Amino acid sequence: MKLIGLTGGIGSGKSTVAAMLKEHGFPIVDADRIAREIVEPGQPALQELAAEFGDDILNADGALDRSLLASRAFVDEEATRTLNEITHPRINERTQELFDAARENGAEAVIYDMPLLIDKGLHKDMDATIVVHTDEHLRIERLTTKRGLDSDDVRRRINAQIDDETRNAAADILIDNNGGEDELRPQITAAAEKIHQLSRD
């Protein structure tokens, strides 16, 4: 089974690309979804985050106030590092479990949807890496209008990630998502064919 990394800067449309690749029959292991699972009420990571970033990041029902955590965890490199040290080991453990399950189910390739794939050097463990590229101004526009995020918060998150040039240079397959869905789909079909070919080699 081949491991195919999928990454892109925040707001690049990576989730849309993942959904299209799923339509081609590839199982998706979504790092963001796993990250949400490991901070659900009752999970050890949630209590550690509250201890580091303040008990008020927990809502009355015990669930995580993600936006409040983000406003504190992305203010500087040290805070972001603390967040990562709490969450990443647990994310990695669950990720491996899902890879193993896909392998046991006979998947020819699995798509690992991971925002920090290249930032953390994990692309070196992949058989191929897909990078979704969208110009920064479009990413800011999408995140502020569609997700209702604060523009300053978006810029902080973008600045906390590696730059586009470095990310794009690591791509085996580069997807341009500056246009609409009609321009995106043919690129996904071509990417799927490359993955099939890689799996046959």
C-alpha positions as CSV (number, residue, x, y, z in Angstrom):
1,M,0.0,0.0,0.0
2,K,1.3,3.4,-0.9
3,L,1.1,6.4,1.4
4,I,0.2,9.6,-0.4
5,G,0.5,12.8,1.6
6,L,-1.9,15.6,0.9
7,T,-1.2,19.1,2.2
8,G,-1.6,22.8,1.7
9,G,-1.7,26.0,3.6
10,I,-4.8,26.9,5.7
11,G,-7.7,27.9,3.5
12,S,-6.1,26.3,0.3
13,G,-9.1,23.9,-0.3
14,K,-7.3,20.8,0.8
15,S,-10.6,19.3,2.2
16,T,-12.3,19.7,-1.2
17,V,-9.4,18.0,-2.9
18,A,-9.5,15.1,-0.3
19,A,-13.3,14.7,-1.0
20,M,-12.6,14.4,-4.8
21,L,-9.8,11.9,-4.3
22,K,-12.2,9.9,-2.1
23,E,-14.6,9.8,-5.1
24,H,-11.8,8.0,-6.9
25,G,-11.8,5.3,-4.3
26,F,-8.9,6.3,-2.1
27,P,-9.5,6.1,1.7
28,I,-8.7,9.4,3.5
29,V,-6.9,9.6,6.8
30,D,-7.7,13.2,8.0
31,A,-5.3,14.6,10.5
32,D,-7.7,17.5,11.4
33,R,-10.5,15.0,12.2
34,I,-8.1,13.0,14.3
35,A,-7.0,16.2,16.1
36,R,-10.6,16.9,16.9
37,E,-11.2,13.4,18.2
38,I,-8.3,13.5,20.6
39,V,-9.5,16.6,22.3
40,E,-13.1,15.4,22.9
41,P,-14.4,15.5,26.5
42,G,-12.8,12.7,28.5
43,Q,-9.6,12.6,26.4
44,P,-6.3,13.2,28.3
45,A,-5.1,15.8,25.8
46,L,-8.1,18.1,26.6
47,Q,-7.1,18.3,30.3
48,E,-3.5,19.0,29.4
49,L,-4.6,21.8,27.1
50,A,-6.8,23.3,29.8
51,A,-3.8,23.2,32.2
52,E,-1.6,25.0,29.8
53,F,-3.9,27.5,28.1
54,G,-6.5,28.1,30.9
55,D,-9.6,26.3,32.1
56,D,-11.8,28.8,30.3
57,I,-11.0,27.1,27.0
58,L,-13.5,24.5,28.1
59,N,-17.2,25.3,27.6
60,A,-19.8,24.7,30.3
61,D,-20.5,21.2,28.8
62,G,-16.8,20.3,29.0
63,A,-16.2,20.6,25.2
64,L,-13.2,22.6,23.8
65,D,-13.7,26.2,22.7
66,R,-11.5,25.8,19.6
67,S,-11.5,29.5,18.7
68,L,-10.4,30.6,22.2
69,L,-7.7,27.9,22.2
70,A,-6.5,29.1,18.7
71,S,-6.4,32.7,19.8
72,R,-3.9,31.7,22.5
73,A,-2.0,28.8,20.8
74,F,-1.1,30.7,17.7
75,V,0.1,34.0,19.3
76,D,3.8,32.9,19.2
77,E,6.1,30.0,18.3
78,E,6.4,28.8,21.9
79,A,2.6,28.6,22.4
80,T,2.2,26.8,19.1
81,R,5.0,24.4,20.1
82,T,3.2,23.6,23.4
83,L,0.0,22.9,21.6
84,N,1.8,20.5,19.2
85,E,3.7,18.7,22.0
86,I,0.4,17.9,23.7
87,T,-1.6,16.9,20.6
88,H,0.8,15.5,18.0
89,P,1.9,12.2,19.7
90,R,-1.7,11.2,20.2
91,I,-2.5,12.2,16.6
92,N,0.4,10.1,15.3
93,E,-0.8,7.0,17.3
94,R,-4.3,7.2,15.9
95,T,-3.0,7.9,12.4
96,Q,-1.0,4.7,12.4
97,E,-4.0,2.7,13.5
98,L,-6.0,4.0,10.5
99,F,-3.1,3.3,8.1
100,D,-3.0,-0.3,9.4
101,A,-6.8,-0.6,9.0
102,A,-6.6,0.6,5.4
103,R,-3.8,-1.8,4.6
104,E,-5.7,-4.7,6.1
105,N,-8.7,-3.7,4.0
106,G,-6.6,-4.1,0.9
107,A,-6.3,-0.4,-0.1
108,E,-3.8,0.2,-2.9
109,A,-3.1,3.7,-1.6
110,V,-4.3,5.9,1.3
111,I,-4.4,9.7,1.3
112,Y,-3.0,11.3,4.4
113,D,-4.6,14.7,4.7
114,M,-2.2,16.6,6.9
115,P,-1.8,20.4,7.1
116,L,1.7,20.3,8.7
117,L,3.0,17.4,6.6
118,I,6.0,19.3,5.1
119,D,6.4,21.6,8.1
120,K,7.1,18.5,10.2
121,G,9.1,16.7,7.6
122,L,6.6,13.9,7.4
123,H,6.4,14.1,3.6
124,K,9.7,12.2,3.6
125,D,7.8,9.2,4.9
126,M,5.3,9.3,2.0
127,D,5.5,7.6,-1.3
128,A,4.3,10.8,-2.9
129,T,3.1,14.2,-1.8
130,I,0.3,16.3,-3.2
131,V,0.3,20.0,-2.4
132,V,-2.7,22.2,-2.9
133,H,-1.7,25.7,-3.8
134,T,-3.9,28.8,-3.5
135,D,-2.7,32.3,-3.5
136,E,-2.6,33.9,0.0
137,H,-5.1,36.7,-0.7
138,L,-7.7,34.1,-1.8
139,R,-7.1,32.0,1.2
140,I,-7.6,34.9,3.6
141,E,-10.8,35.9,1.6
142,R,-12.2,32.3,1.9
143,L,-11.5,31.9,5.6
144,T,-12.9,35.3,6.6
145,T,-16.1,35.1,4.4
146,K,-16.9,31.4,4.4
147,R,-15.7,30.4,7.9
148,G,-16.1,33.8,9.6
149,L,-12.6,33.9,11.0
150,D,-10.9,37.1,12.0
151,S,-8.5,38.3,9.3
152,D,-5.7,38.9,11.8
153,D,-6.1,35.4,13.2
154,V,-6.0,34.0,9.7
155,R,-2.7,35.8,9.0
156,R,-1.2,34.6,12.3
157,R,-2.1,31.0,11.3
158,I,-0.6,31.4,7.9
159,N,2.6,32.9,9.3
160,A,2.8,29.9,11.7
161,Q,3.1,27.6,8.7
162,I,5.9,27.3,6.2
163,D,5.9,29.6,3.2
164,D,4.2,28.6,0.0
165,E,7.4,28.4,-2.0
166,T,8.9,25.8,0.4
167,R,5.7,23.8,0.5
168,N,5.3,23.8,-3.3
169,A,8.9,22.8,-3.8
170,A,8.2,19.5,-1.9
171,A,5.3,18.5,-4.1
172,D,5.4,15.4,-6.4
173,I,1.9,16.5,-7.6
174,L,1.0,20.2,-7.4
175,I,-2.7,21.1,-7.5
176,D,-3.6,24.7,-8.5
177,N,-6.8,25.7,-6.6
178,N,-6.9,29.4,-7.6
179,G,-9.9,28.7,-9.9
180,G,-13.2,27.0,-9.6
181,E,-14.3,23.4,-9.3
182,D,-14.3,23.0,-13.1
183,E,-10.6,23.7,-13.2
184,L,-9.9,21.6,-10.2
185,R,-11.6,18.3,-11.2
186,P,-9.4,17.5,-14.2
187,Q,-6.3,18.0,-12.0
188,I,-7.7,15.5,-9.4
189,T,-8.4,13.0,-12.2
190,A,-4.8,13.3,-13.3
191,A,-3.5,13.0,-9.8
192,A,-5.6,9.8,-9.2
193,E,-4.2,8.3,-12.3
194,K,-0.6,9.0,-11.1
195,I,-1.4,7.4,-7.8
196,H,-2.8,4.3,-9.6
197,Q,0.4,4.2,-11.7
198,L,2.6,4.5,-8.6
199,S,0.6,1.7,-6.9
200,R,1.3,-0.6,-10.0
201,D,5.0,0.2,-10.1
